[in-house]
Amino acid sequence: MRRPGGEPAVLALVGPTATGKTALSLALAGSLGAEVVSADSRMVYRWMDVGTAKPTAQERARAPHHLIDVVDPDEPYSVALYQQQALAAIERIHRRGHLPLLVGGTGLYVRAVCDGLRIPAVPPDEPYRRELEARAAREGWEALQAELARVDPASAARIDPRNVRRVIRALEVQRATGVPFSAWQARHPPPFRTVFVGLDLPRPVLYERIDRRVLEQVDAGLIDEVRSLVDRGYDSSLVSMSGFGYREVGEFLRGLCSRDEAVARYQQATRNYARRQVTWFRPDGRIRWLDAAAATPEAVLAIFRETA
């Protein structure tokens, strides 16, 4: 969708988890004839439906969806691959004369697509990662932060040092390419304009929604879903299986905690994730924020028509 003589547009619906992005995106897709492009790093995995709050088959039948169920849980998946696939999907949607609706809360995915980040195509170096993880366990996250500050001060200043996985990735890319991870963050604007709409809630309301949704997921069969994945041979060390929800339920199934403890840990982990999502998106002045409790398709459309 584009204005006459103008660039095609993408409507990005972003914000923390449990704010109702999926429901609103379906309503928007129906009124606009849009196609949904997921920007969720967890929904790419097959057979991980309940714990990722993936749109149901019935919901996906209401509008075309892209970048959901892309890989098996033991297959590697990267931001670079996501960027490539999402941009290709958006191009196809534009060719059909439809509006791409980018929906999700994985901030790096959204930025990779809409800001045209230059993402290094460096595959995971598992032995090196294990070496650094062992070092972090032995010496603390400060040791890896100091190493990153030595080879890439800009990344060290930008990445939360307690996010050991991100620190390791920055070190891994620098080691593989000889180029600081921060230098890969240069932007190459994509051939479309993005209208950003964010869904927001007061922190207590958001946390209440998160806690309730976790309980609903457990009632909907999350424990059986994780058990089925384990029975298929998917180990807890996999990136997919170490995400919140799957990690805590996996610990329960291995007898490392009680069911109630697993649920409480899952709720806390999700609240922590939502807080990080808010921290990521909030400084972006392009985002027009709406109260998630009162957001309507009409309000989103008004913003889109005003700015697209």
VMD Tcl script that draws the C-alpha trace (Angstrom):
set ca {
  {0.00 0.00 0.00}
  {1.33 3.41 -0.96}
  {0.31 6.94 -1.67}
  {0.26 7.86 -5.35}
  {3.85 8.35 -6.43}
  {5.14 7.54 -2.97}
  {7.08 4.75 -1.31}
  {5.22 1.65 -0.15}
  {4.45 1.56 3.55}
  {4.68 -0.94 6.38}
  {2.59 -0.68 9.54}
  {4.52 -1.92 12.57}
  {2.52 -2.85 15.67}
  {4.96 -3.18 18.58}
  {5.15 -3.17 22.36}
  {5.65 -5.52 25.29}
  {4.20 -8.98 25.54}
  {0.58 -9.49 26.66}
  {-0.65 -6.11 25.39}
  {-2.99 -7.61 22.79}
  {-0.95 -7.11 19.61}
  {-2.20 -10.34 18.04}
  {-5.89 -9.59 18.53}
  {-5.54 -6.04 17.26}
  {-3.47 -7.15 14.26}
  {-6.20 -9.59 13.22}
  {-8.83 -6.86 13.39}
  {-6.58 -4.55 11.37}
  {-5.78 -7.22 8.80}
  {-9.47 -7.83 8.29}
  {-10.31 -4.16 7.75}
  {-7.26 -3.40 5.59}
  {-6.79 -6.63 3.70}
  {-3.31 -6.68 5.22}
  {-0.91 -9.57 5.68}
  {0.82 -10.17 9.00}
  {4.59 -10.53 9.23}
  {5.56 -11.81 12.67}
  {8.40 -10.04 14.48}
  {8.62 -12.54 17.33}
  {11.81 -14.55 17.82}
  {9.92 -17.38 19.56}
  {7.15 -17.93 17.03}
  {9.62 -19.06 14.37}
  {9.81 -22.50 16.03}
  {7.48 -25.31 15.05}
  {5.57 -27.22 17.77}
  {6.08 -24.39 20.25}
  {2.60 -22.91 20.20}
  {1.17 -22.49 23.68}
  {4.25 -21.07 25.37}
  {4.89 -18.55 22.60}
  {1.27 -17.32 22.52}
  {1.32 -18.10 18.81}
  {-1.83 -17.21 16.85}
  {-4.01 -20.29 16.56}
  {-4.70 -22.00 13.25}
  {-8.15 -20.43 13.28}
  {-6.68 -16.97 13.83}
  {-4.10 -17.44 11.09}
  {-6.86 -18.47 8.72}
  {-8.34 -14.98 9.07}
  {-5.32 -13.35 7.38}
  {-2.09 -14.50 5.71}
  {0.74 -14.84 8.25}
  {4.47 -14.96 7.56}
  {7.54 -15.95 9.60}
  {5.66 -18.33 11.90}
  {6.70 -22.03 12.09}
  {9.86 -21.44 10.07}
  {12.32 -23.88 11.69}
  {12.38 -26.89 14.00}
  {13.42 -26.22 17.61}
  {16.91 -27.63 17.04}
  {17.64 -25.66 13.88}
  {19.77 -22.50 14.08}
  {18.01 -19.23 13.42}
  {19.53 -15.77 13.38}
  {18.59 -12.12 13.14}
  {20.30 -12.03 9.74}
  {18.14 -14.86 8.44}
  {15.02 -13.30 9.90}
  {15.85 -9.98 8.26}
  {16.34 -11.65 4.88}
  {13.09 -13.62 5.11}
  {11.02 -10.74 6.48}
  {12.20 -8.30 3.81}
  {11.42 -10.89 1.13}
  {7.94 -11.41 2.58}
  {7.30 -7.67 2.70}
  {8.38 -7.30 -0.92}
  {5.99 -10.07 -2.00}
  {3.14 -8.49 -0.04}
  {3.77 -5.12 -1.66}
  {3.79 -6.75 -5.09}
  {0.34 -8.12 -4.35}
  {-0.81 -4.60 -3.54}
  {-1.38 -5.44 0.13}
  {-0.19 -3.77 3.32}
  {2.47 -5.61 5.37}
  {1.57 -5.53 9.05}
  {4.73 -6.15 11.07}
  {3.64 -7.43 14.49}
  {5.75 -8.39 17.47}
  {7.80 -7.48 20.46}
  {11.29 -8.62 19.47}
  {12.86 -5.20 19.16}
  {15.96 -6.29 17.29}
  {13.84 -8.04 14.67}
  {11.76 -4.89 14.16}
  {14.84 -2.69 13.93}
  {16.62 -5.09 11.57}
  {13.72 -4.86 9.12}
  {12.58 -1.26 9.48}
  {15.97 0.39 9.97}
  {17.90 -1.84 7.57}
  {20.55 -2.89 10.08}
  {23.62 -4.48 8.55}
  {23.47 -7.87 10.27}
  {26.60 -10.05 10.20}
  {25.88 -13.49 8.74}
  {28.06 -15.22 11.32}
  {26.82 -18.69 12.33}
  {26.94 -19.66 16.00}
  {30.32 -20.96 17.15}
  {29.10 -23.39 19.78}
  {32.50 -24.39 21.23}
  {33.45 -20.72 21.61}
  {30.08 -19.93 23.16}
  {30.46 -22.76 25.67}
  {33.94 -21.50 26.52}
  {32.62 -18.00 27.23}
  {29.59 -19.30 29.14}
  {31.92 -21.34 31.34}
  {34.07 -18.29 31.89}
  {31.04 -16.20 32.85}
  {29.96 -18.90 35.31}
  {33.46 -19.07 36.75}
  {34.46 -15.39 36.80}
  {31.11 -13.57 36.54}
  {29.56 -11.53 33.75}
  {32.00 -8.71 34.52}
  {34.82 -10.70 32.91}
  {33.03 -10.90 29.57}
  {32.02 -7.25 29.80}
  {35.66 -6.28 30.31}
  {36.69 -8.35 27.29}
  {34.01 -6.71 25.14}
  {35.06 -3.25 26.34}
  {38.60 -4.02 25.20}
  {37.70 -5.05 21.64}
  {34.49 -3.10 21.07}
  {33.88 -0.22 23.52}
  {30.79 0.98 21.65}
  {29.01 -2.37 22.03}
  {30.12 -2.64 25.64}
  {28.49 0.71 26.36}
  {25.26 -0.24 24.59}
  {24.63 -3.88 25.59}
  {23.32 -4.71 29.06}
  {26.34 -6.49 30.58}
  {24.08 -8.92 32.43}
  {22.66 -10.08 29.11}
  {25.46 -12.60 28.76}
  {24.07 -14.10 25.56}
  {24.18 -10.72 23.77}
  {27.69 -10.00 25.08}
  {28.85 -13.38 23.84}
  {27.29 -12.75 20.43}
  {29.13 -9.43 20.15}
  {32.42 -11.13 21.02}
  {31.66 -13.98 18.62}
  {31.01 -11.63 15.68}
  {34.12 -9.57 16.39}
  {36.21 -12.74 16.59}
  {34.81 -14.19 13.35}
  {34.91 -11.04 11.22}
  {37.64 -8.92 12.77}
  {35.12 -6.07 12.71}
  {33.56 -4.75 15.95}
  {29.95 -5.79 16.41}
  {29.01 -2.11 16.75}
  {30.33 -1.42 13.25}
  {27.81 -3.91 11.88}
  {24.98 -1.78 13.25}
  {25.16 0.78 10.43}
  {21.77 1.35 8.83}
  {20.79 0.87 5.20}
  {17.23 2.19 4.90}
  {14.82 -0.31 3.30}
  {12.70 0.61 0.25}
  {9.61 1.43 2.29}
  {8.44 3.75 5.02}
  {7.32 2.41 8.38}
  {4.53 3.74 10.54}
  {5.12 2.64 14.13}
  {2.24 2.13 16.57}
  {2.93 0.88 20.08}
  {0.62 -0.70 22.62}
  {1.24 0.27 26.22}
  {-0.20 -0.48 29.65}
  {0.54 0.76 33.18}
  {3.10 -1.55 34.74}
  {0.74 -3.11 37.37}
  {-1.91 -3.83 34.74}
  {0.67 -5.32 32.37}
  {2.06 -7.57 35.09}
  {-1.43 -8.71 36.05}
  {-2.11 -9.63 32.41}
  {1.17 -11.51 32.20}
  {0.50 -13.51 35.36}
  {-2.99 -14.39 34.16}
  {-1.79 -15.41 30.71}
  {0.83 -17.74 32.17}
  {-1.87 -19.50 34.17}
  {-4.04 -19.71 31.03}
  {-1.14 -21.23 29.10}
  {-0.62 -23.86 31.77}
  {-4.33 -24.68 31.66}
  {-4.15 -24.80 27.85}
  {-1.53 -27.55 27.88}
  {1.88 -25.89 28.18}
  {3.26 -28.69 30.36}
  {2.16 -31.32 27.85}
  {3.65 -29.24 25.03}
  {7.05 -29.12 26.73}
  {6.85 -32.83 27.58}
  {6.12 -33.60 23.92}
  {9.14 -31.56 22.81}
  {11.36 -33.40 25.28}
  {9.99 -36.73 24.03}
  {10.93 -35.65 20.50}
  {14.50 -35.29 21.70}
  {14.76 -31.52 22.03}
  {17.24 -30.85 24.83}
  {17.02 -28.09 27.41}
  {20.34 -26.67 26.18}
  {18.80 -25.57 22.86}
  {18.16 -21.85 22.42}
  {14.50 -22.59 21.73}
  {14.10 -24.72 24.86}
  {15.93 -22.29 27.12}
  {13.44 -19.49 26.51}
  {11.16 -18.46 29.34}
  {8.26 -20.80 29.87}
  {9.97 -23.77 28.27}
  {12.94 -23.41 30.60}
  {10.87 -23.31 33.79}
  {8.48 -26.10 32.77}
  {11.49 -28.17 31.69}
  {12.96 -27.75 35.15}
  {9.68 -28.95 36.65}
  {9.62 -32.00 34.39}
  {13.19 -32.84 35.40}
  {12.20 -32.66 39.06}
  {14.24 -29.55 39.79}
  {11.30 -27.56 41.15}
  {7.62 -27.90 41.92}
  {4.85 -27.06 39.50}
  {3.94 -23.95 41.48}
  {7.58 -22.84 41.56}
  {7.86 -23.30 37.81}
  {4.75 -21.21 37.22}
  {5.96 -18.45 39.54}
  {9.39 -18.39 37.87}
  {7.78 -18.27 34.44}
  {5.62 -15.33 35.50}
  {8.64 -13.48 36.88}
  {10.74 -14.19 33.78}
  {7.98 -12.88 31.54}
  {7.58 -9.74 33.63}
  {11.33 -9.17 33.38}
  {11.15 -9.63 29.61}
  {8.28 -7.15 29.31}
  {10.32 -4.61 31.26}
  {13.23 -5.05 28.84}
  {10.87 -4.65 25.88}
  {9.60 -1.36 27.28}
  {13.18 -0.19 27.78}
  {13.97 -1.07 24.17}
  {10.96 0.55 22.51}
  {10.33 3.56 24.75}
  {13.19 5.78 23.49}
  {12.09 5.41 19.86}
  {10.39 8.71 19.10}
  {8.82 7.35 15.93}
  {6.39 5.17 17.87}
  {2.90 6.54 18.47}
  {1.71 4.94 21.69}
  {-1.84 3.82 22.41}
  {-3.39 2.55 25.62}
  {-3.63 -1.18 24.93}
  {-6.78 -1.48 27.04}
  {-8.63 0.96 24.78}
  {-6.80 0.66 21.44}
  {-9.06 0.10 18.45}
  {-8.40 -0.62 14.78}
  {-9.87 2.81 14.01}
  {-7.30 4.53 16.24}
  {-4.44 2.67 14.56}
  {-5.83 3.43 11.10}
  {-6.08 7.12 11.96}
  {-2.38 7.17 12.87}
  {-1.48 5.24 9.74}
  {-3.43 7.52 7.41}
  {-2.00 10.58 9.09}
  {1.63 9.52 8.77}
  {1.87 7.02 5.92}
}
mol new
graphics top color blue
foreach p $ca { graphics top sphere $p radius 0.5 }
foreach p [lrange $ca 0 end-1] q [lrange $ca 1 end] { graphics top cylinder $p $q radius 0.2 }
display resetview
